[in-house]
Amino acid sequence: MIRYKKLGYVVLSVTDLNKSTDFYENVVGMQFVERENETVYLRSSRDHHNLILEQGPEAGLKRVAFELEKASQFQGVFDYLTEQGLNPVELSVKETQSLAQGRTLRFKDPIIGVTYEFYVEMMQMGLPFVPKDAKITRFLHVVYDTNRFDELLDFYTNTLNFRISDTSGRETAWAWLRAFPTPYHHNLAITKGPENKLNHLAYQAETIDDIGKQVNRLNDQNVPILFGPGRHHPSGSIFLYFADPDGLTLEYSQGMEEFPEEGAREPRRLEPSKETIDEWGGSPKPNFAKYGKIIEEDLAKVHN
């Protein structure tokens, strides 16, 4: 059984690396770590990185990475994924050293084509993460739109050991999932849509006041606010959504429900209503989750 420590980071392709680096550092509140050619590493924890930005011809999601609970699990997880026909590839020592990680594998989700990475032993920085004006405390979750909802839900729950926290709809149109045994209501969520794409990425705000302050900071800097502030019924969290320079949707979230490993409540089936998404009655702007191409990586280029 795969056991996860946390959602570690994502890799985004961006069309203007300098502009996006400045945005994620000075607007989102992350801390710059280092730059190697056309790749930038930023963090929102003591980890070496929680976000990698790569210069590319188009913007989108390249990779989602989870840290396994223990290094001793790695080989067993690799063998299990191989048995499941997912053809994982282990990175070379040179590649893991460039990522400041221990053993690392990659495989492609066979449903919508997202590249996943499972790793152990990321280097911890000497000084704690210190956010700037915006106070964030962790990278929280990833959400997708998908036109293969049932297959994707089955894959996460029955192959990758994600647990369902809540669903929505008579014929389920939303599912909020946690990478077991991580406690947060969702590290990943999926919703039915006409295409397979990234919906948004979320960061945890330290306090509700930090969300309120961010509203004013975004307005002062002419950053589009796409939805909120509001309160999600499923997770109980206060939210605020806004756009990055390429139009990708980001969320600040505060106060998300947490689950114990043992004795967790059963998933609820929630009404697919406006009030379920926002108890305060708000509605997203037209550009909410509009952009978010999944950029498939060529795993044949990974050398083990």
C-alpha positions in Angstrom: 0.0 0.0 0.0 1.3 3.4 -1.0 1.6 5.8 2.0 2.2 9.4 1.4 4.0 12.1 3.5 2.6 15.0 1.6 2.0 16.7 -1.7 5.5 18.0 -2.5 5.5 20.3 -5.5 4.4 20.9 -9.1 6.4 21.8 -12.2 4.8 24.6 -14.4 5.8 25.6 -17.8 5.6 29.4 -18.1 6.0 31.8 -21.0 8.0 34.5 -19.3 10.2 33.0 -16.6 11.4 36.3 -15.1 7.9 37.6 -14.8 6.5 34.4 -13.3 9.4 34.2 -10.9 8.7 37.7 -9.6 5.0 36.9 -9.3 5.3 33.7 -7.3 7.9 35.3 -5.1 6.4 38.7 -4.5 2.7 38.2 -5.0 2.0 34.6 -4.0 4.6 34.8 -1.3 7.1 32.0 -2.0 10.8 32.2 -1.5 13.3 32.0 -4.3 15.9 29.2 -3.9 18.0 29.0 -7.1 18.0 29.3 -10.8 19.6 26.8 -13.2 19.5 28.1 -16.8 15.8 28.1 -17.7 14.6 26.5 -14.5 13.7 28.3 -11.2 13.1 26.6 -7.8 10.9 28.3 -5.1 9.7 27.1 -1.7 6.9 27.5 0.8 8.3 25.3 3.5 11.7 24.1 4.7 11.9 21.8 1.6 14.4 22.8 -1.1 11.4 23.4 -3.4 7.6 23.3 -3.6 7.4 24.8 -7.1 9.6 24.5 -10.2 9.1 27.0 -13.0 10.4 26.1 -16.5 10.6 28.5 -19.4 8.5 27.0 -22.3 6.6 27.9 -25.4 3.2 27.6 -23.7 1.9 27.7 -20.1 0.6 24.6 -18.3 1.2 21.8 -15.8 4.1 19.5 -16.5 4.4 17.4 -13.3 2.9 16.7 -9.9 5.2 15.3 -7.2 4.3 13.5 -3.9 6.8 12.6 -1.2 6.5 9.1 0.1 6.1 8.6 3.9 9.4 6.6 4.3 12.4 6.1 2.1 12.2 2.3 2.8 8.9 2.3 0.8 10.5 3.4 -2.4 11.4 0.0 -4.0 8.1 -1.6 -3.0 6.1 1.3 -4.5 8.3 1.1 -7.7 7.6 -2.6 -8.0 3.9 -2.2 -7.3 3.5 0.5 -10.0 5.3 -1.8 -12.4 2.9 -4.6 -11.6 0.0 -2.2 -12.3 1.4 -1.6 -15.8 2.3 2.0 -15.2 5.9 1.6 -16.3 7.6 3.8 -13.7 11.1 5.1 -14.5 13.7 5.8 -11.8 15.7 9.0 -12.2 19.5 8.8 -12.3 21.6 9.9 -9.3 22.7 12.9 -11.4 19.1 13.9 -12.0 18.0 13.4 -8.4 21.0 15.5 -7.2 19.9 18.4 -9.4 16.5 18.1 -7.8 18.0 17.9 -4.3 16.1 14.7 -3.7 16.7 11.1 -2.9 15.4 8.2 -5.0 12.7 9.4 -7.4 10.4 7.7 -9.9 8.1 9.1 -12.6 5.2 7.6 -14.3 2.4 8.9 -16.5 -1.3 8.7 -15.4 -2.9 6.6 -18.2 -6.2 8.5 -18.0 -5.4 12.2 -18.6 -1.6 12.1 -19.2 -0.3 13.9 -16.1 3.2 13.0 -15.2 3.6 12.0 -11.5 6.7 11.8 -9.4 7.1 9.9 -6.2 10.3 10.8 -4.2 12.0 10.5 -0.9 14.4 12.6 1.2 14.2 16.1 -0.2 17.0 18.3 1.1 15.9 20.6 4.0 17.1 24.2 3.9 19.2 25.6 6.7 16.9 28.5 7.4 13.1 28.2 7.8 10.8 29.5 5.1 9.9 33.1 5.7 7.1 34.4 3.5 7.0 38.0 2.4 3.9 40.2 2.6 1.6 37.3 1.8 1.7 34.7 4.6 1.5 31.2 3.2 2.4 28.1 5.1 2.3 25.2 2.6 1.4 24.0 -0.9 -2.0 22.5 -0.4 -3.7 20.9 -3.4 -4.1 20.4 -7.2 -7.5 20.2 -9.0 -8.3 18.9 -12.5 -11.1 19.1 -14.9 -11.6 15.8 -16.7 -13.9 14.2 -19.3 -13.0 10.8 -18.0 -14.1 11.3 -14.4 -15.1 7.8 -13.4 -12.0 6.3 -14.7 -9.8 8.9 -13.1 -11.6 8.5 -9.7 -11.1 4.7 -9.9 -7.4 5.1 -10.7 -6.7 7.4 -7.7 -8.7 5.4 -5.2 -8.0 1.8 -6.3 -4.5 2.1 -7.7 -2.8 5.1 -5.9 -4.5 4.8 -2.5 -6.3 8.1 -2.3 -9.3 8.3 0.0 -12.5 10.1 -0.8 -13.3 13.0 1.6 -16.5 14.2 -0.2 -18.3 14.0 -3.5 -21.0 16.1 -5.1 -23.9 15.3 -7.4 -26.4 12.5 -8.0 -24.0 11.3 -10.8 -20.8 12.4 -9.1 -19.5 15.6 -10.7 -16.9 16.5 -8.0 -14.6 14.3 -5.8 -12.3 15.7 -3.2 -9.4 13.2 -2.4 -6.6 13.0 0.1 -3.3 11.1 -0.4 -3.5 8.6 2.5 -2.6 9.1 5.3 -2.1 12.9 4.8 -4.7 14.8 6.9 -6.0 17.6 4.7 -9.5 17.4 3.2 -8.0 17.2 -0.2 -4.5 17.2 -1.8 -6.2 16.6 -5.1 -9.7 17.0 -6.5 -11.4 16.3 -9.8 -14.5 17.7 -11.5 -16.3 16.8 -14.7 -15.5 19.0 -17.6 -15.4 19.0 -21.4 -11.6 18.6 -21.5 -8.7 17.3 -19.4 -6.9 20.2 -17.8 -5.6 21.9 -14.7 -8.3 23.7 -12.8 -6.2 25.3 -10.1 -3.4 25.1 -7.6 -3.8 26.1 -3.9 -1.7 27.4 -1.1 -2.6 27.5 2.5 -2.8 31.0 4.1 -1.7 31.4 7.7 -4.8 33.3 8.9 -8.1 34.6 7.5 -6.6 38.1 7.8 -3.9 37.1 5.3 -6.7 36.4 2.8 -8.2 39.7 3.4 -4.9 41.5 3.1 -4.2 39.6 -0.2 -7.5 41.0 -1.7 -6.2 44.5 -1.3 -2.7 43.6 -2.5 -4.0 42.0 -5.6 -6.2 45.0 -6.4 -3.3 47.4 -5.8 -1.2 45.4 -8.3 -4.0 44.9 -10.8 -3.9 41.1 -10.5 -7.3 39.6 -11.6 -9.3 38.2 -8.7 -11.3 35.3 -10.2 -13.5 34.2 -7.3 -14.0 35.1 -3.6 -13.4 35.7 -0.9 -15.8 33.0 0.1 -16.2 29.8 2.1 -16.3 26.3 0.5 -18.8 23.9 2.2 -16.9 20.7 1.5 -13.7 21.6 3.3 -15.0 24.4 5.4 -12.1 26.6 4.2 -12.1 30.3 3.4 -10.9 30.9 -0.2 -9.6 33.5 -2.7 -8.8 32.7 -6.3 -6.6 34.8 -8.6 -4.7 34.6 -11.8 -0.9 34.2 -12.4 0.8 36.0 -15.4 -0.2 33.2 -17.8 -3.8 33.1 -16.6 -3.4 29.9 -14.5 -5.8 29.9 -11.5 -4.3 30.0 -8.0 -6.1 29.8 -4.7 -5.4 30.9 -1.1 -7.1 28.6 1.3 -7.4 28.8 5.1 -9.0 26.6 7.7 -9.3 23.3 5.7 -10.8 20.3 7.6 -8.3 17.7 8.7 -8.8 13.9 9.0 -7.2 11.5 11.4 -5.7 8.3 10.0 -8.0 6.1 12.0 -11.6 6.8 12.6 -12.1 9.4 9.9 -15.7 10.4 9.1 -17.4 8.8 6.1 -17.5 10.8 2.8 -20.6 12.9 2.2 -22.5 13.3 -1.0 -23.2 17.0 -1.3 -25.7 18.9 -3.5 -24.1 20.3 -6.6 -25.3 23.8 -5.8 -23.9 27.3 -5.8 -24.0 27.3 -2.0 -22.0 24.1 -1.8 -19.1 25.7 -3.7 -19.5 29.0 -1.8 -21.6 29.3 1.4 -21.4 33.1 0.9 -23.2 32.9 -2.5 -20.4 34.1 -4.7 -19.8 33.1 -8.3 -16.5 32.7 -10.2 -15.5 35.1 -13.0 -15.4 33.9 -16.6 -11.7 33.3 -16.6 -11.7 31.1 -13.5 -9.9 27.9 -14.4 -10.0 28.8 -18.1 -6.3 28.2 -18.7 -4.3 25.1 -17.6 -3.1 22.9 -20.3 -1.6 19.5 -19.3 1.8 19.3 -20.9 2.8 15.7 -21.4 6.4 14.8 -20.6 8.4 12.3 -22.6 9.5 9.7 -20.0 11.8 8.1 -22.6 14.1 11.1 -22.0 14.5 10.1 -18.3 17.7 8.2 -17.9 18.0 5.7 -15.1 
